[in-house]
C-alpha cells in the first residue's frame, strides 16, 4: 500500500499480476505525499555543519506574479551550540544575495552568563562565499560566536519564481470558461526546495517558528500554515496589501507553505469535534468554477479528521486546515504542509476516502511529528498508509473490500518471489518496501490488538509533543509499540517489535511456511524457507533468510477468525522448524495465517489440503471469510507454480468456484490462469486449459450480466470487464462476435485515420481470432497514423502496435509484421517500435516461435541491418530465444547456438543464458503438464473434450473460437 503511494501506492498497480490491460487498478492507492525516489536521492546529501541551530524566522516576501520574480528579507534567530566563526545556510544558486545585504547581530547573552548591557551588538561580516559543489552560503565572521547566545542573521535576497515546474516558489495559471487567464503562486518545498525561496537551514531536523508576511493583489487571497493576523495597505500601491500571518509552531523549512490566488472556498455543513475546547476550522479551496465538483469534500474531510482526532486523542494543534485543489498541479505527489495542503483537482474531487485520509494523516505523523532525516520517511509513509486503511474501514468499508491487503500483498508475493526482484522495474524498490512496512503495522494490529496499536501511537504523538524537536527516527515508532506491548504482557521474553519489523522490512524476500501434520503422533510441524516462484539457478545467501513469524491457527472445529493472537512465534535465529501439539482432530483441517495476518503463503500436507478442498465445496464454505478463501486459492496455485505442491491439489482447490459469489475470492483467479496459460501455451494441454477457463468463467459472466446497471458497485463493473477479457482470450465466441462487429464499424469508416471508435477491449480479440483483412487494416492504421494531429493521441498507435504483435495466434500475421518493420524500408517504424514488438512477441508461444524462425531464416540480413544498433540486435536474439519451455525449443535454440557461435560478441552469452533458462522451463513442463492434463481430462465435460478433439484434427491454419 503506500501511496500510495501507495500503494500503494505505491506500487501496487505496477507490480500487480495478470493481464495488465484488463486487471483493475487501484489508482488512488498509488498517490503518496512522499516521493520516495526523490527522498532517497537526498539520503547521501551533504549535511549542514551542526554547530548552529535556528530558533525563529521572520520572513517577508514580495512576489511579482506577472513578472515571475520575487524579493524578500529574512531574519533568522540562531543559537550556536559550539564555537564557530562562520554561519552556513542552504541557498540555491538561483537565489541572489549580495555581500552588503547580509548583517549579523548579537541579540542577547545566554541565561547562564552574566547579563551584558541592553542593546544589540553588530557582528562584523568578513566575507561571504557560495560553496562550489554544495548549495551552501557561508558567512565568515570577524569573531567567534558565543555558545548559547542569541544572534540574528538578516539577509535581503531576490529570485525568480519557478514557471516550468512545481517546486520551490512556483507560478501557474488556469483559464475560466470565458478563456481568461488567472495566475497564482504557491510553494512546494519538500524535500529541499525551501532554499530556492529564502536562505534557511533546509534540513528536517532544524525546526523553528516562522512569522511570515507577504504582499498580494488586493483582489487575491493569501493562505499559509496559520491564519492571517493583520492586513495592511502598502504605501503608494493601492492595489497591493501586506498580509501578516500568525506565528507557526516550530516547523522545518520544508513545512512552510503559501498560496496567493483568486481561489474561493467552501466549508463543511458539520463541525469538527472539539478538542480542548477548540474546533478545527476546515475550508476547501479551488477555482470558482470547480467548487461545485468539490461540494461533498468538506464533510468527508470532517469525518476523516474526527476519526483521526479520536484515534490519536489529539488535534493537529494548528487552528485551521485549508485544503487546496490546485489547477495544473504537476507535482508527482500532494503537498501536505501543516495547516495547508495542496492536491491535484482530480485527487481532491475523488469520491474515495482512502486517498484523502492518507494525505490528512500526515497532519499528525509527518507534520506534527516529522522524520529526523529523509531515510526515516519510508516508515512515515507506511504508517500513514496503514492509518488511511483503518480510517477507510471505519468510514466507508466497501471501498477497501477485496483490496486491502490483497492488492499490495499479491503484488509483493509476485515481485519478491522472482529470482531477481525489481530487475525490470527499477525505482520502485522503496515503494515496495513502504508497502511491506504498512503490512507489518497491519500484522501488529492483528497480533497485538487494535487497542494496543492505538495506545502506542497515541503515546508516540504525545511523547513527540513533549519533546522540543518533534522529530523521530524510524525505530522510535517500533520502540513505542514495544514499550506498550511489554506493559501489556503481549510479547514473549526476548522478542522485540523492533527486531520483528526489521526481519520483514530489511529483506527483499518473503517466507513460505510449510505446515506438516503427523496424524499418528498428533504433532504439527511448521518450517520456514524463502518463498520463490522462480527457482534460483544457484544457491545464494538470501536462501538462508529467516523471519520472526506469528503462527495463528484456526481449526475446523472452531472456525473463529476473530482470535488472532499467535499460538506460537517462529524465531528468526532459531531452527527453521518448530513442532507443537496439533490443535485439530485427524479428520479436521487447520488454517494457518488466516486473513493474511502475516506476509507469507502457507503450504500444507496433502491430507490437510484435501480436507480444505472438500469443505470449500460444501454448504458451510462461507464460514471461512472471503479473504481467507482467497488466500487458500492463491497460495495453492502459486505454491504449485513454484514446484512445491502437486498441481492436482491446486486445481482441486478451484472446484468450489462454481458456487463462489464473492469478487474478493475471484480476484486472484485471473492472474493465476494468465500465468499458467502463458506457461503451457506451446503444448497440447493448452486447448484443454482454454476450455477449463471458459467453463470456469461463463457462469460468472452470466451472473454479472453483459450490460452494467446504473448504480452498481465498482467491483461488479471491474469483475465483468476482466471476466469478459479472459473469456475473449480463451476464444468465447459471443465475445469474439461482439468485438468483430464493433471493429467492422471502423473498417467501414471512409476516413479511418481520423479516429478509432473501437474500445481497447475489442482490439485484441479481433487480432487474435479475426481474419487477415481485419489484421491488415490495423497495420495500415499504424503506418498511416497522423502523429502530428492534435486530435489523436500517440498512445493509440502504441496500443495498436502492441496488440498487432502480441495477440495473433496465426504465425503468418506476425511474420508479415516482422518483415514490414525489420526488413522493410518503411520509415514509419522507430527503434522503439521494433523493441516494443520484440517485447510483445515473448508473451505467446506463437510470437516467440515465429520470431525465432524469422531470425534464423534472415540471420545475416538482420545482423547487417542492426550492425550499428547493438540494442536491437541483442533485443531480437534475447526475445527470440529466451521464452521456450520444451525440449523441442531447447533443441532449436541449441542448434542455432552451434551454427552461429562466435559471430557476434554478445550473442553467445545471450543464447547460453537462454539455454539455461529453457532447461529449467522444460523440467517444469515435464513435471507439471502431464498432471495438469490428467486433471483437465478428468474434470472437463464430454462436450468440451469432443470439441477439443475436433479442433486438434482441423486442417485449417486459422484458430477457431469456441461457441460455448
LINRA-V401035 format. One record per helix or strand of 3 or more residues. SS is the DSSP state (a for helix, b for strand). FROM is the first residue (numbers start at 1). TO is the last residue. If there is no record, write none. Layout:
ss:SS from:FROM to:TO
ss:SS from:FROM to:TO
This chain:
ss:a from:12 to:15
ss:a from:27 to:29
ss:a from:36 to:42
ss:b from:52 to:64
ss:b from:69 to:80
ss:b from:84 to:90
ss:a from:99 to:101
ss:b from:102 to:108
ss:b from:121 to:123
ss:b from:125 to:130
ss:b from:136 to:145
ss:b from:150 to:160
ss:b from:168 to:175
ss:b from:181 to:188
ss:a from:194 to:196
ss:b from:208 to:217
ss:b from:221 to:224
ss:b from:228 to:234
ss:b from:237 to:245
ss:a from:253 to:255
ss:b from:258 to:261
ss:b from:264 to:266
ss:b from:281 to:286
ss:a from:288 to:294
ss:a from:297 to:312
ss:b from:320 to:326
ss:b from:335 to:337
ss:b from:340 to:344
ss:a from:345 to:348
ss:a from:354 to:361
ss:b from:369 to:371
ss:a from:374 to:395
ss:a from:397 to:400
ss:a from:406 to:416
ss:a from:429 to:448
ss:a from:450 to:466
ss:a from:474 to:487
ss:a from:497 to:505
ss:b from:511 to:518
ss:b from:523 to:530
ss:a from:541 to:544
ss:b from:549 to:551
ss:b from:553 to:555
ss:b from:568 to:570
ss:b from:577 to:581
ss:b from:590 to:592
ss:a from:594 to:596
ss:b from:601 to:604
ss:a from:606 to:616
ss:a from:621 to:623
ss:a from:626 to:641
ss:a from:647 to:652
ss:a from:655 to:659
ss:a from:663 to:680
ss:a from:686 to:704
ss:a from:714 to:729
ss:a from:733 to:747
ss:a from:752 to:754
ss:a from:760 to:769
ss:a from:772 to:783
ss:a from:794 to:806
ss:a from:811 to:823
ss:a from:831 to:841
ss:a from:845 to:857
ss:a from:859 to:865
ss:a from:870 to:881
ss:a from:887 to:900
ss:a from:907 to:939
ss:a from:942 to:953
